[in-house]
Amino acid sequence: MDIKDFYIIKRNTAALQPVFTKYGFLYTKVYEGPFVFLVKLSPLQIIKDSMHHYGHDWNGAVKAAKTVLGSIDMSPVKISGSLGLYWFPSKSPYAEDCIWFALDHIEERLCTAPKETKIFFPSGHHVTASMSLKQFNKKMHRAQELKTTLEKRTETEEDPFWQYIFQKGIPPIVNDPTTPYQINEQSEDDNIDDPRY
């Protein structure tokens, strides 16, 4: 199995599973599309590195998730909104045996024991987590709620104002008599092409 020193989560990354080497080092088994390989970092470190790569940070992501979902433990996080990367942990993110799952790559869940769930990915790979199917579903639904809420807050395509902007290419300019600012029509004397501006 290939071993990498560093890794950034991509759209087709499905899961990060912690594994210990025979020398006791904590590595991560990465499920990326049809590929499976090891990274010499913990799953949480890969999550944090990926957030930094996409312009976010761990503390901000956790705080944002709790703002949406309430003060919950083991909250899901947004790694990149533009790429649709929403992930959730199987248990405390700080636990060495915590597995991280990509919301959009969960194809099927199967209860294999009272506290054991097998999770299947579109690639055909699967991971077994030490948690009940009910627990897994609850965590997955929280991640879906986070994704739905944050995407709705940043949605522009269905907003009439933004539809106008996209269609016309310019925003409407409206004078508001309740403010001290007024917008005047542009005159021919206005040199908008002046390079000083």
C-alpha positions, -999 to +999 in steps of 0.1 A: +000+000+000+013+034-009+023+058+019+022+096+016+037+123+039+009+148+034-027+149+021-054+173+013-090+161+011-106+162-024-141+159-037-138+121-042-123+115-007-148+093+011-133+085+045-103+088+068-097+058+090-070+058+117-045+029+117-016+021+139+017+008+124+036-020+139+058+006+155+029+024+172+026+054+148-008+067+141-014+069+103-045+074+083-060+051+057-075+073+031-103+062+008-102+083-023-124+071-051-111+036-061-078+042-043-068+033-007-034+045+007-018+055+040-008+090+051+017+096+079-007+119+097-037+115+120-072+119+105-078+150+126-045+166+113-056+159+077-089+175+084-072+206+098-046+208+070-074+205+044-094+233+061-063+256+060-058+247+024-093+258+015-092+289+036-109+278+068-097+267+103-108+241+128-120+264+156-141+285+132-156+254+116-166+239+149-180+272+161-200+277+129-214+242+132-225+248+167-242+280+157-263+260+133-268+228+152-267+240+188-241+232+215-235+196+205-204+174+209-187+157+180-202+181+155-198+178+117-177+204+100-175+222+067-141+218+051-150+236+018-184+250+009-176+256-027-165+219-031-194+206-010-170+190+015-190+183+047-175+157+070-185+142+103-166+121+130-176+087+143-168+098+179-148+125+196-125+140+169-097+138+195-101+101+200-073+081+182-098+056+168-122+083+154-131+077+117-141+107+096-167+104+068-176+125+038-213+132+038-217+129+001-200+095-002-222+075+021-239+050-002-253+024+022-252+016+059-256-018+074-260-029+110-237-058+115-239-060+153-256-040+181-227-015+182-212-020+148-221-005+115-206-011+080-205+019+058-203+014+020-189+040-005-197+044-042-162+030-050-172-004-035-149+000-005-164-001+030-154+008+066-167-007+098-173+017+127-178+008+163-212+025+167-248+016+163-266+023+130-289+047+149-259+066+162-243+067+127-276+079+111-279+107+137-244+120+130-250+118+092-283+137+095-266+164+116-240+168+088-268+170+062-286+197+083-254+217+085-248+214+048-284+223+039-285+253+063-251+268+052-258+263+016-292+280+019-276+310+037-252+315+008-276+307-020-279+333-047-294+317-077-330+318-065-328+353-050-347+377-073-321+405-067-293+382-078-313+369-107-315+405-119-278+411-114-269+379-134-293+388-162-285+425-165-249+424-155-253+455-133-270+460-100-300+483-097-292+517-082-319+532-060-320+565-042-331+561-006-345+594+009-339+581+044-301+582+040-278+613+037-264+598+005-279+604-029-268+590-063-267+613-092-269+604-129-235+602-145-227+632-167-205+635-197-180+655-175-174+624-153-142+608-165-147+573-154-118+561-176-093+583-157-064+559-147-061+578-114-093+562-102 
